[in-house]
């Protein structure tokens, strides 16, 4: 008998014509002490699945049993940690955990309950913050409180519903290590929902994809036989990790390909110029031309950051967030900007966009200094910023009408439709923004940015709010459109794989305050790039490990020496050489 068993579980939401079958005949067996990770798409039913196991959403058909007993409602034998923290804001860390302990162990002596509370506060490393309230904690610390609260109830099974997905990459990595350590010390059965393949491999004994909904069921399972403890830095070099990562990612991409809108057309992009470059008879006012028209700069320094700095006034005096950021960018080059949270990546981007005043130094684009926002720079933020009552087509048209005032109505309509089709919204362009998923709304934002035909495309964590699988789809859509336009682009990201996939060069920033360029990595991988091709390229993991080594060198506010950074770069060449030698030796060994 399995410790946890789901047998032919089905669950639907809604009534009548609005009824949607979310889960269909889900079967799962989990052994005691096992750590199972379930990965899948947003909207595939992952949260419904975890809620069914928790007893919060009873199945319509089928059965869920724990130790042979049917689950008919919530209970203290199941500890649940959701993506949102759900802490009592007026209680301290100690108070939030003690509240749960006092409810579940009401019959225990007060001293034992207090000791239990202290034990789990210490277990998640919050002994120093026990008297702080949630508002005084970082997002990562609040999630630690939620994990401690669930564990303190001594549940038979721990259910984790994407507990780390709202956190930045560094905090997420630290909490992954924390969860792995807690699991090894206080071994409980765990079912974890995650959208991160690396996270699943790092933590789990088995990884099981949930097939795309509606009518979602569990797909092929992958057994993780990697030795424990598994560490972020060292695991990336393990051949077994690379093989597992490749197999799971490829399987998920095949699932994604089956659900993606595929409506390619032969629509041609009209040969019209945006307002800043239009040379027709009808010209904008002279004042606008004087401000927007630029002399052509050298292609190898089309965009230049010259000793760029940003200083903020604080109660304790001036704070220099960015200090002497200098970089030359070629015309048509794609730059990824990466670094730890708080290093000033978004600040650099906002100054280039003209949205944030420059304190010292300057930004020069195509021979003209950037002093304010303008139509020659398009920005895509983490949140799409659409008008919810307008359709996708109307949201893009708003910008196109302003930037192409001299084009005909038909030409402007074709520009809008062309870019919406390129990002996979051919059949959804007349749906209101409020009716679109997060991923589809971000596609609209990308289409709108390209449709403005900017000199510079600025992307600030454009996929940061999306699940991994939707993010992969949009990265490929972005690459497909960029390959047609070759617009000069800078993308701020926390995602190492995204940085390599998109970029000609990855610019790595040092820690803030006083952040600047820490290192620059040239990505000599062939284009066009797809995630599948990247995973199969022999040199990919050497590039990936260099970025991970760089982030580790700067972890915790460290300021590594030039020698350490040079050694990190040298390791990439050594890894590529070693991999090449290994490939050449295989035929001889055979």
SVG drawing of the C-alpha trace seen along z (x, -y; Angstrom):
<svg xmlns="http://www.w3.org/2000/svg" viewBox="-26 -74 71 76">
<polyline fill="none" stroke="black" stroke-width="0.4" points="0.0,0.0 1.4,-3.4 1.7,-6.1 -0.2,-8.6 -2.4,-7.4 -4.5,-9.1 -6.7,-6.7 -8.5,-8.0 -9.0,-11.5 -11.0,-13.9 -11.9,-17.5 -13.9,-20.2 -14.6,-23.8 -17.7,-25.9 -21.2,-25.0 -23.1,-24.4 -21.4,-25.8 -18.7,-27.3 -17.7,-23.9 -14.1,-23.0 -12.6,-19.6 -9.3,-20.5 -8.0,-17.0 -8.9,-13.8 -8.1,-10.3 -5.0,-11.3 -3.1,-8.3 -0.2,-8.7 1.5,-6.6 4.0,-8.2 6.0,-6.2 6.7,-7.3 9.7,-9.7 9.7,-10.2 10.2,-13.7 8.1,-14.0 8.1,-17.1 5.3,-17.8 6.1,-20.3 3.7,-21.7 2.2,-24.7 0.3,-27.6 -3.3,-26.7 -2.7,-23.0 -4.3,-22.2 -1.2,-21.9 -2.8,-24.0 -6.1,-22.1 -4.1,-18.8 -2.3,-20.0 -5.6,-21.4 -7.2,-18.0 -4.4,-16.2 -4.7,-18.8 -8.5,-18.1 -9.3,-21.7 -11.0,-20.7 -12.6,-17.2 -12.4,-15.3 -15.5,-14.9 -14.6,-11.2 -11.8,-8.9 -10.2,-8.7 -7.3,-10.3 -5.9,-8.2 -3.2,-8.8 -1.9,-5.7 -5.0,-3.9 -7.5,-6.4 -9.6,-8.5 -8.9,-12.2 -12.3,-14.0 -11.2,-17.4 -8.2,-19.4 -6.3,-18.2 -3.1,-18.7 -1.6,-15.6 -1.0,-17.6 1.2,-20.8 0.6,-23.1 2.8,-26.0 1.4,-28.1 3.1,-30.7 1.6,-33.5 2.8,-33.6 -0.6,-34.0 1.0,-35.2 -0.8,-37.2 0.8,-40.7 0.3,-41.8 2.1,-38.7 5.9,-38.2 7.7,-35.2 7.4,-33.4 3.7,-34.4 2.8,-33.1 4.4,-29.7 3.2,-29.4 -0.4,-30.1 -0.4,-26.9 1.5,-24.9 -1.0,-25.9 -4.0,-24.9 -2.6,-21.4 -0.9,-20.5 -3.4,-22.2 -3.1,-19.2 0.7,-19.5 2.3,-21.4 3.1,-25.1 6.8,-24.5 6.8,-21.7 4.8,-23.8 7.3,-26.7 10.2,-24.3 8.6,-23.0 8.1,-26.6 11.7,-27.5 13.0,-24.3 11.3,-25.1 12.3,-28.8 15.9,-27.7 15.5,-25.0 14.7,-27.6 17.4,-29.9 15.2,-32.7 16.3,-32.6 17.7,-36.1 14.4,-37.4 11.9,-35.7 10.6,-39.0 10.1,-40.6 6.7,-41.1 6.2,-40.0 6.4,-43.6 10.0,-43.7 11.0,-40.5 12.2,-40.0 10.1,-37.8 12.4,-34.9 12.3,-35.2 8.5,-35.3 8.4,-32.1 10.7,-30.5 8.2,-31.3 5.5,-29.6 7.7,-26.5 8.5,-26.5 4.8,-26.8 3.9,-23.9 6.7,-21.7 5.9,-22.7 2.5,-21.0 4.4,-17.7 2.4,-16.7 2.5,-13.3 3.1,-14.9 4.3,-18.3 2.6,-19.9 4.5,-22.7 2.6,-24.7 5.2,-26.7 6.5,-28.1 9.5,-29.8 8.2,-31.0 7.7,-34.7 11.3,-35.0 14.4,-36.3 16.9,-33.7 19.4,-34.1 16.8,-34.0 15.2,-31.0 18.5,-29.1 19.1,-29.7 15.7,-28.5 16.0,-25.4 19.1,-24.5 17.2,-25.2 14.3,-22.9 16.8,-20.2 18.6,-20.5 15.3,-20.5 14.1,-17.4 17.3,-15.5 17.1,-16.4 13.4,-16.2 12.5,-13.7 8.9,-14.0 7.0,-12.8 6.9,-15.8 4.9,-16.6 6.1,-19.8 4.5,-21.7 7.1,-23.7 7.6,-25.3 11.4,-25.1 13.0,-22.0 16.4,-22.6 14.6,-23.0 12.8,-19.7 16.0,-17.8 17.8,-19.4 15.2,-18.5 13.2,-15.4 13.5,-11.7 11.0,-11.7 9.9,-14.4 6.5,-14.0 5.1,-16.4 1.4,-17.3 0.1,-17.3 -1.5,-20.6 -5.1,-21.1 -8.0,-21.0 -8.4,-17.2 -4.9,-17.2 -3.3,-13.9 0.2,-12.9 2.7,-12.2 6.0,-10.3 7.9,-10.2 11.6,-10.7 13.6,-9.1 16.3,-11.3 19.2,-9.0 21.7,-11.8 23.5,-11.4 22.6,-13.7 23.4,-16.3 23.0,-18.1 24.6,-21.5 23.7,-24.2 27.3,-25.0 28.7,-21.5 25.6,-19.7 25.8,-21.6 29.0,-19.8 27.5,-16.3 26.8,-14.4 23.8,-12.7 22.3,-16.1 22.8,-17.4 21.2,-14.3 18.2,-14.5 17.8,-18.2 17.9,-17.6 15.4,-14.8 12.8,-16.5 13.1,-19.9 12.8,-18.2 9.7,-16.3 8.1,-19.5 9.0,-21.4 7.3,-18.7 4.2,-19.1 4.4,-22.9 4.6,-22.6 1.3,-20.7 -0.5,-23.6 1.0,-26.6 -1.0,-28.6 0.5,-28.0 -1.0,-30.4 1.8,-31.5 0.8,-33.8 2.6,-35.3 1.6,-38.8 4.3,-41.3 5.5,-44.1 4.7,-47.5 7.7,-49.5 7.0,-52.6 9.2,-54.5 8.4,-55.6 8.0,-59.3 11.7,-59.7 13.0,-58.5 10.2,-59.5 11.4,-61.5 8.1,-62.0 6.5,-65.2 4.5,-65.5 7.0,-66.0 6.6,-66.4 7.2,-69.9 10.8,-71.2 11.1,-71.2 10.4,-67.5 12.8,-66.7 15.6,-68.6 15.0,-66.5 14.5,-63.1 16.5,-63.0 20.0,-61.6 23.3,-61.6 24.4,-58.1 26.9,-56.8 29.6,-54.2 28.1,-50.7 30.5,-49.4 29.4,-52.1 25.9,-52.6 24.9,-52.7 27.3,-53.9 27.1,-54.0 29.8,-56.4 30.7,-56.4 26.9,-56.2 26.0,-56.8 22.9,-57.1 22.7,-58.7 19.7,-58.8 19.2,-61.0 18.6,-59.1 18.1,-60.2 21.7,-59.0 23.1,-60.9 23.7,-60.3 23.6,-56.7 25.3,-55.8 23.5,-52.8 25.3,-52.6 28.8,-53.9 30.7,-54.4 28.8,-51.8 30.6,-51.9 29.7,-49.8 29.8,-50.1 27.1,-48.2 27.2,-47.4 24.2,-48.2 22.0,-45.1 23.6,-43.5 21.6,-41.7 22.9,-42.3 21.8,-40.4 22.3,-42.2 22.6,-39.9 23.5,-40.2 22.2,-39.8 19.1,-41.6 19.8,-45.3 22.8,-45.6 21.2,-48.3 20.3,-46.4 16.9,-48.0 18.3,-51.4 20.7,-51.2 17.8,-50.2 15.5,-53.0 18.2,-55.6 18.7,-54.3 15.0,-54.6 15.0,-58.2 12.6,-57.3 15.1,-57.9 17.3,-61.0 21.1,-60.4 23.2,-61.6 26.6,-61.4 27.9,-60.3 25.7,-59.8 24.0,-57.4 24.5,-58.1 22.2,-56.4 23.1,-56.7 25.1,-59.8 22.6,-61.6 22.6,-61.9 19.6,-60.4 17.9,-63.1 14.3,-62.0 12.0,-59.2 11.3,-59.0 9.8,-56.8 13.3,-55.6 13.3,-53.4 10.7,-50.8 10.4,-49.3 8.9,-45.9 8.4,-45.6 7.7,-42.6 4.0,-43.6 2.6,-44.3 0.8,-47.6 -2.1,-47.1 -5.4,-48.8 -7.6,-45.9 -10.8,-47.2 -9.0,-47.3 -8.3,-44.3 -4.8,-43.1 -5.0,-44.7 -6.2,-48.0 -3.4,-48.1 -0.8,-47.8 -2.6,-50.2 -2.4,-53.0 1.4,-53.1 1.5,-52.4 -0.9,-55.3 1.4,-57.7 4.6,-56.5 3.4,-56.1 1.2,-59.1 2.0,-59.4 1.2,-55.7 -2.2,-54.8 -4.7,-53.1 -4.2,-49.8 -0.4,-50.0 -0.8,-50.7 -3.3,-47.8 -0.8,-45.5 2.0,-46.5 -0.1,-45.7 -1.3,-42.4 2.2,-41.4 3.7,-41.6 0.8,-40.0 1.0,-37.1 4.8,-36.8 4.2,-36.4 1.5,-33.7 -1.6,-35.8 -3.1,-35.5 -6.4,-34.1 -6.5,-36.1 -5.8,-39.7 -9.4,-40.7 -9.8,-39.5 -9.7,-42.1 -6.6,-42.2 -8.6,-41.3 -9.5,-38.0 -5.9,-37.0 -3.5,-35.0 -0.4,-36.6 1.7,-35.0 -0.6,-36.2 -0.6,-39.8 3.2,-39.8 3.1,-38.7 1.0,-41.8 3.7,-43.9 6.4,-42.4 4.5,-42.9 3.8,-46.5 7.5,-47.2 8.6,-45.7 5.8,-47.4 7.2,-50.8 10.4,-50.0 12.6,-51.4 16.4,-52.0 16.7,-50.4 14.6,-47.7 14.8,-47.5 13.4,-44.5 13.2,-44.6 12.6,-41.0 10.0,-40.6 9.2,-37.0 9.8,-37.2 6.2,-36.7 5.6,-33.7 6.0,-30.0 9.1,-28.4 7.2,-26.7 5.4,-29.9 8.7,-31.7 10.4,-29.3 7.6,-29.9 7.9,-33.6 11.7,-33.6 11.5,-31.7 8.8,-34.1 11.1,-37.0 14.1,-35.4 12.0,-34.8 10.9,-38.4 14.3,-39.8 16.0,-37.6 13.8,-39.4 14.4,-43.0 17.9,-42.8 17.0,-45.7 19.7,-46.6 18.4,-45.2 19.2,-45.0 17.4,-42.5 17.7,-42.5 17.3,-39.0 17.9,-36.8 17.7,-33.7 21.1,-32.3 19.6,-30.1 17.6,-33.1 20.7,-35.3 22.7,-32.8 19.8,-32.0 19.1,-35.6 22.5,-37.3 25.5,-38.0 27.2,-39.2 26.2,-38.7 27.2,-41.7 27.5,-40.7 27.1,-43.5 28.9,-43.7 26.9,-44.0 25.2,-47.3 25.5,-49.9 28.3,-51.3 27.5,-48.7 29.3,-48.6 30.3,-46.2 31.8,-43.2 32.6,-40.9 31.5,-40.5 31.0,-37.1 31.0,-36.8 28.4,-34.1 29.9,-32.3 27.0,-30.0 25.3,-29.8 22.1,-31.6 19.2,-31.1 19.0,-29.7 16.3,-27.6 16.3,-26.1 16.4,-22.6 19.4,-23.5 21.1,-25.1 20.7,-22.1 22.2,-19.9 25.2,-22.2 28.4,-20.8 29.6,-24.1 26.4,-25.3 27.1,-24.1 30.5,-25.7 28.9,-29.1 26.2,-28.3 28.7,-27.3 30.7,-30.5 27.6,-32.6 26.8,-30.5 30.5,-30.8 30.3,-34.6 27.1,-34.9 28.5,-32.7 31.7,-34.9 29.5,-38.0 27.1,-36.2 26.5,-37.9 27.9,-41.3 31.4,-39.9 33.7,-41.9 35.9,-39.4 39.3,-40.4 40.2,-40.7 42.3,-37.5 39.2,-35.6 37.1,-36.9 39.8,-36.0 40.0,-32.5 36.3,-32.1 36.5,-33.0 39.5,-30.7 37.5,-27.8 35.1,-28.1 37.8,-27.5 39.1,-24.5 35.6,-23.0 35.1,-23.4 38.5,-21.9 37.8,-18.9 34.3,-18.3 35.9,-18.4 38.6,-15.9 35.9,-13.6 33.9,-13.7 36.9,-12.9 37.8,-9.9 34.5,-8.2 34.8,-6.7 38.3,-5.4 37.0,-3.8 34.2,-2.1"/>
</svg>
